[in-house]
Amino acid sequence: MKSFPETFIWGTATASYQIEGGAHEEGRGESIWDRFSRQPGKVYQQENGKIACDHYHRYPEDVQLMSELGIKSYRFSFAWPRLFPEEGKFNPEGLNFYKRLLDELEAKGITPTATIYHWDLPTWLQDKGGWTNREIVDHFVTYAKVLFETFGDRIKNWITHNEPWCAAFLGHALGVHAPGHTDWNEALIVSHHLLLSHGKVVELYRSMELNGQIGITLNLSPAVPATNDSMDKDAAWRLDGFANRWFLDPIFKGKYPEDMMDTYSRKFGPLNFLKEGDLGVIGKPIDFLGVNYYSHNSISHNDDDPVFQAKPINETENVTDMGWGIHPESLYHLLKRIQSDYTNLPLYITENGAAFPDEVENGKIEDNDRIRYLHDHFVAAHRFIEEGGNLKGYYVWSLMDNFEWAFGYSKRFGIIYVDYETLERTPKESYKWYQNIIKTNQID
Ligand code: FCB
C-alpha cells in the first residue's frame, strides 16, 4: 500500500460552461461557446451548454455527492458572462449563484478552488476582437477584481487561466474551439494576451493582500520522440516548444523560448505584440502551478506539417474514448521535468481523468477502464511525491459527465453518470473506488 501525505488534497474539477446551464438566469449574457455551438458543424450534433448538467439548479445535490465522495476541495470556474453580460454593464445578480454554491460547499467543509477563465468569454468582448485585442487585459483585470472583492475572503485558491494553449491554439489556429478562427498569427497574439492578463491579475491579487494563493493551470503534454532518430528528437523538441515551453518559459523564466520565437517570426512575421515590460509581468511570482495531464504525444519528423515539420503519431491501442493514448509514466516524467527545469513550487494536478463509453446496466456503471486509468496515474503521482516531489493535490476530471466542448455530450469523463434526458446523477463504480482512496488516503 502506498500512502499519500496527510495533507494531500483530493478533489474533483469542473468548468462553468460544461456543467452550469442556466443560460439566461439572473441576467447572464452570451458566451463565445453559446455562439460557436450554434454554428453548424462545430459541435457534435450541434449540442450546446444551455442546460448542460443543470448544475445551476441542481448544485445542492451535486455538492451533496461531493461530500459523500469525501473530497477536500472542489475546482470550478466562474462564468464571465454572468457578471459582465454586455459592454459597460456589471450584473451583480450574476454573483448570486456562486454565493449559493460557496454556502453549500462551506456547509460541507469543502474548500473551493476557483478558475477565473475557463474559456467562456462574453461575446461582446469577442466582438471587440476578443483575446486578440490587447485591451482585453484590462477587462480581465476588472472582472477578476470583482471576484477578489466579492469572494477573496471565502476563496483562498485562485487559478487565473485554464489551459491557455487550448484557448489560443485550438480556438484561433486550429479552429476547433470557440471562436473557431484559423489564423496562427492571431493565436500567437492571443497566447501572449492570455499570459499577460494572467500576470496582471497576479499583480492585482498581491496588491489586495488577500492572504490566499494564486497560480495558473497549463495543459502540459510531453512530446516524446517516436524513435531515437535525431530528426524525430528535434521534431519532438519543436512540439514541446509549441505545447509546453511557450507557456512554461515566460511564467518561470521570464522569457519566451528563443527557438520558438525564431520559428514563429520566420513563419508569421515580427512578434510585435510583445511590448516592453510584458515579460516582467508574465513572470510575476505565483504560488503554485496547476497541471492538467491526460496523455503524451509521440512525435515524428514530418515535412507535411508547415509550421513545425513534426506530427504526433495517431495511437490506436490502449487509448481512451478520446483516442488519447494512456501513458501514466509520462505524468511522472512530466512532474520530474517541471521540478528539474522550472520550479520547486507546489504543484497540483488540476485535471486528470478519462472518457470511456459508459453504459448503465442494472442501475450500475462498471467503468473499470476509468478506475484503471486513475489508479495508474495516482501511482505515478505517488512515485513523484515519494521521491520528494512537491505535489500537493489531485483533482479528478471530472466530477460528472458534461459538455465536452466540440464533442458535445458524446464523451463521458465523469465519475458520476449524467442521464441527459432526466438529468439524473448516478455515481459510477469509479466514484466508489475514488471514495475509498480518499478515505484511506492510500493506493495499492
Ligand atoms: C481539458 C479541459 C477540460 C476538459 C478536459 C477533458 O482540456 O480543461 O475542460 O474538457 O480537457
Residues whose N, C-alpha, C, O or C-beta is under 5 A from the ligand:
A	BS01	FCB	A15 E163
